[in-house]
Amino acid sequence: MTQTDLTDLVSATLDGALAAGAEAADVMAVAGTSVSINVRGGALEEATREEGIDLSLRVLLGQRQAIVSVSDTTPETLREMAERALAMAREAPEDPSLGLADVTQLAATTDIAALDLYDPADEPDPAALQAAAAEAEAAALGVAGVAQTQAADASFSQQEVRLAASNGFGATLRRTASSLSCVAISGEGTQMERDYDGDTRVYRSDMRSSEDIGRAAGTRAVERAGARKPPTGAFPVLYDERISSSLVGHVLSAINGAAVARGASFLRDSEGELILPETLSITEDPHRKRMLGSRLFDAEGLPTQVRHWVENGRLKGFVTDLGTARKLGRDSTANASRGTHGGPSPSVTNIALTQGSQSRADLIRDMGTGLLITSMIGMTINPNTGDYSRGAAGFWIENGEICYPVNECTVAGNLRDMMRQMTPANDARTHLSRVVPSLLVEGMTLAGA
């Protein structure tokens, strides 16, 4: 479907909803294609191609709303869609926080070409994707000690999103994504250990080589061979750059306006207070070029901007869309996101945590004895208190040196305390959507052997 066709479809759906009796409405349409290739043992394991359109209509009647989604875009379906949405809205409970943006709030600039989110290169042939996955797998198997691979995957997708509302807003977003990943396994039986590597970019030409990705996956899997449980006690813990963004993610969850409005956030009363060391800030930049999460406007048509959620350690505010902002008695921060199966909700895009002056090796040297975490599983977090517990695997550090791989352990603490004790390295990868370096956290509880 062309951009013109998608715009016409959204306009027709919006006009139909208003004609059927909606007081206000908005429509989101997503048209896209994706190709995914899975290789194992040098042979094609699975190949999939998907293409289609998802259409979502939200209607408002006073302080009531309803959302209906379809993938059939025939005129009859669109008519029934509007009728069903209005019938549902009449039965929905009232919510005083509902409502579209005022015209004066809408983004004036909606041409996202400057963000460079669409790769103009031709869609890759499935054979080329298979070759890339096979190269990654071969590189992993070429690492001494790798017993097998779990999979090597290559994919490509392109997507066009059209959003329009009865307040006059209308804009289109086009983006592409190319991905390659490999999972390697070392050891046998109960001694098997696995690890991975991968890359995802807007432009296929920006991706790392298949050989590099496969080799890194194989090397990591071999390094984990012979893992055992670490001792139990209180130790410093270093979160490797690959998983350190999870800690920042917990902070962002706690300052999400939806959680704050429900009272389900351990930071709900911390606005203006020090929650991180004074040397650290958390900044959101939705205007970074060639980043999948970049955008000039949010899902409600408001203009986005660079924001410092934490500045010099102090919490500056909460992440809101229009609805949560109204509940909290403040203005929206233009952080609404939306899919085709639900209404707007607040979320962040491109995040960066202040990098430190020390390397990861420096932090390992200085931590003395403790745990370097490279992967995590499971999660038990109390959103009201910040109590934290997660399964972990990685490497045991003694006298500032990596001694042996570890697994089957649990790290625990309280996020308030952990956040105030974070020391960043200088190893964050700046091409990622979340630019977060390795983070050292002192005094965590470790449950192992």
Secondary structure, DSSP 8 states (H G I E B T S, - for coil): --HHHHHHHHHHHHHHHHHTT-SEEEEEEEEEEEEEEEEETTEEEEEEEEEEEEEEEEEEETTEEEEEEES---HHHHHHHHHHHHHHHHHS---TT-----GGGS-S---GGGG-----S----HHHHHHHHHHHHHHHHTSTTEEEEEEEEEEEEEEEEEEEETTS-EEEEEEEEEEEEEEEEES-GGG-EEEEEEEEESSGGGS--HHHHHHHHHHHHHHTTT-B----EEEEEEE-TTTTHHHHHHHHHHTBHHHHHHT--TTTT-TTSB-S-TT--EEE-TT-TT-TT--SB-TTS-B---EEEEETTEE---B--HHHHHHHTS---S-EE--TTS--EE---SEEE---SB-HHHHHHHH-SEEEEEEEEEEEE-TTT-EEEEEEEEEEEETTEEEEEEEEEEEEEEHHHHHHTEEEBS---TTSSEE---EEEEEEEEE--
